[in-house]
Amino acid sequence: MIEVIEIPTGVGTFDALSCGEGGGREVMLLHGFPEAAIEWEFQLGALGNGGCHVVAPDQRGYSSGVRPGNVADYRVEELVGDVAAIADELGWERFDLVGHDWGAYVGWAAAASMPERIRTWTAVSLPHPAAFLRALTEDEDQAQRSAYFATLRRPRVAERVLLANDAAALRQIFEWKVPEERVEDYIHRLTQPEALTAALNWYRAMHLAEPTGPVSVPTLYVWSTEDSTVGSTAALGTEQHVTGPYRFEMLEDISHWIPEQAPEALTRLIMEHLLAHRI
């Protein structure tokens, strides 16, 4: 059974979803934009009922108890610190980490900076940041796919654009690939006071990030051919930034929203990755 829990840390209290008994293999799931921990509902149930202890937090800005107002508070170093603080509170010395979209951005940095704590790393959709940055500067296709960043980083303007006409632009982000009731849940969350600004501050803090180094932990990267935000150049370039065991899986005819559009396929890949690396 999936439970709603709260995780107190030094920076505030994170809302989270949990499934599985304590003592099971520890797995943390990090959601992306503009979503929340509930995007992992299928994976929580499958992994939690399969012998794992799985926790998916609503990350900084998405949890009302951890919603600082300064852009600098959303630097990747702070977000990685949240991952470590949540694991500490859960009593997890080592754990498996899975991240989608912005959750993958955080996960890549966490896997690179604290390999002693992360047993395995699974990135969904977003490639290694160094591969993404190179593609962004050298590949016209990726530059076009990422052109929306400029709008989302504009203070107040992005909020106005996304919420106009009953949040029409925010709904369109999901490309009609995510169940309507789930989209309504996300929009409800992001229309709470300061919630959307906090989520957008992840984009606004991008330029403050330190470069992400190579990843040495066992890594699975899952990319989909119909991802409108990440092209093949960045996806295929990710291997150059992983020094440990690496597996790349490409899902055909699936959009950016892999955890919800292809939950069975993704969960199978995650399970295979965990079973392949029991250390």
N, C-alpha and C positions, 0 to 999 in steps of 0.2 A: 504494500500500500504506500502511495506517495503521501508524505507528510509535509506540512508547512512548518518551518522552524525559523528561529531567529539566532543569528550568530553575532554576539557582541565582540567588538575589537577595540583597539585603542583609538580608531578614527570614527567609530560609531557602530551601529547595529545593522547588519545585513539581513535582509529577508532572503529566504532560501527554500528550496524544495529538497527533500531527502527521501531515499528509498533504500531498503536493505538493512540488515542487522549490523550493529557495531561489531567489529572483528572481521568483517568481510573485506575483500580487496578494496582499497580506498580509491575512488574515482571522482574527480571534480570536473564539472561541465561548465564552460563559460559561454554565455550567449552573445549575440551580436546586436547591431543596430538595424531597425528600431524595435527590438524585441525584448524579451525578458526570459527568466529561467524556464518558464512554461514551454518555450520552444522545444525543450528536451523531454517533454512528457513521455514519448514513446521510449526513448533511450533510458530514462530513469526507471521505468517499469521493467523493461527487459533486463537491464544490467542488475538492478536491485533484486529482482527475483531470480537472478542467475548466480548469486553468491557474492555480489559486490555490495559495498556500502557507498552509495552514490549521492553526491550533494551538488546541486546547481544553484549558485547564488544569483540574486539580482545584483548586478555589479554597481560600482560607484556611480552615483547619479541616478540610477534606476531604483535603488533602495532609498526610501524617503529618509531613513536614518543616517544615510551617508551621502549627502547631497551638498557638497561645498560650493560656494559661489564663484570662486576664482578659476579662471581657465588653467592656470598653472597647476592647480590641484588635480588635473586630469592628465598630467604627463604619464608616459608609460611606466616610469619608475614608480610612481605612486600606485598605479594599477597592479603592477607586479607585487608591490608591497602588500596590497590587499589579498592577493592569492596566498602569500606566505602567512599573513595574519589569520586568515580563515582556516588554513590548514593547522596552524598552531592551536587555535581555539578548539578545533575538532580532535586534537591530539594525534594528528597524522605526521609522522616523521618523513615518510615517503609516500608518494601517491601517483596515480596515473592522471594525466591532464588531457582534456579534450576542449577545443575551442572552435567556434564558428564565427566568421566575419571578424568584427572587432575583438571578439573573444579569442580568435586565433592570433590577432595582432599581439594581444597581451600574452598569450600562450607561447608564441615564438620567443618573446623576450624573457619570459620566465624560464623556459627550457634552456636558453642560452646562458642565463645568469645564475641559475641554481640547479645544475644537473645532479647534484648530490641528493636532491629531494624529489626529483621527478623521475619516476620509474619508466614511463613511456609518455610520448607526446603524440597526439593526433590533431592535425590541423584540417579544418573543413573550410573549403572555398578560398580563404586568403593564403597566398604563398608567403614564403619568407620575406620579411620587409625589404631586405637588400635586393632580392630578385624583383620585387614589385617596384622599388624605386628605380632600378636600372631600366626596367621596361617602360616606366612612366616617362623617363627622360630620353629613351632611344627608340621607342616603338610608338608610332603615330596612332596605331589602333588602341593601345592602352591609354594613351593620352586622351583620346576621345571618350573612352569608356569612363575615365575618371574626371571628366570635365565638371561634373556636378559638385565635386569637392569645393570649388570656389564659392558656389552659392551657399552650401551648408556651413561654411566658415564665416559668413557675414553676420555679425551680431544683429539681432532683432529681425533682420530681413528674412533669414531662413525660417524663423518661427512663423512669421506672417505668411510666407509662401506655403509652408507645409500645412498650416491649419486653416487656410482660406477655404471657403465653400465646403464646410463640413469635413475638413481634413482630406480633401480630394487628392492632393499631391502625395500625402502620406500614405493613403490607401494604394495609390498607383505604384509605389515603391515595390509592393509585394507581387506585382505582375500577375495577379489573380492565380497565384500558385499556392497560396497559403489559405487554409479554410477560413471562410468569412467570419465565423464566430471568434476565431483566434485573432484575426486582424482587428475586430472590434475591441477585444480585450487589450491589445497593444495600444490602440488609439486612446482608449479610456485611461490607461496608465499615463500616457504621454501628455494628456490634456490636464493633468493635475498641476497645481502651482509649481513652477520652476522645473518640472520634470523634463520637458523637451529641451530647454536651454541646457540643462545638465547633460543630456544625451549628446547634444550637438557640441558641447565643450570638448568631447573626445576628438572631434575633427579640428577644433580650433587650437588644440594643444599639440597637434602633430608636429609643427615646426620646432617644438621644444624638446623633441625626443632625441635621446642618444642613439647612435647606430646599434642595431641588433647584431650580435656576433654569430658565429657558426654554432650549430646545435650538435651536441655529441650523443644525446640520449636516443634510444630507438624511436624513430619517427615514421608516422603514417601521414601522408598528405592526400586528401580526397578533393578532387576538383571535378566540375561538371561542364560539359561542352556547351551548354546553353546559358552559362553564367554571363550576364550582361555587364558585370563590373570587373571581371578578371579574365584577361585573354590568355592564350596559350603560351605567349612568350614568357610571361612571369611565372606561369605554372610550371613549364618545363625547365625554367632556370633555377627553380628552388633546390634541386638536387645538389647544386654547386655549394650550397650553404649548410649542408648536413654532413658531418664527418662520421656519425654513427650509423648503425643499420637504418636503411631507408627503403620505404615502400611507397610508390606512387600509384594511385588508383583514379581512373577517369570514368565518370558516370555519363553515359550517353543520354542525350535528350532530357536532361534535368537542369533546372534553373539554379540560380544562386541559393535558393532556399532548401538546401539538401536535407537538413534534419526533419523538416516537415513534409517535403514533397516525396522524398525517398527514404522514409524512416527505417524500413526493413533492411534495405541494402546497406545503409550507413551503419546500422547497428551490427550487422553481420561482420562488416569490415573492422569495426572497433573491437568486437569480441575476438576475432582472429588475431588482431594485433596484441591484445592483452594476453591471450593464450601463448603466443609465440615468445613472449618476454615475461617470464615469471619471476625474474630476480627482483 
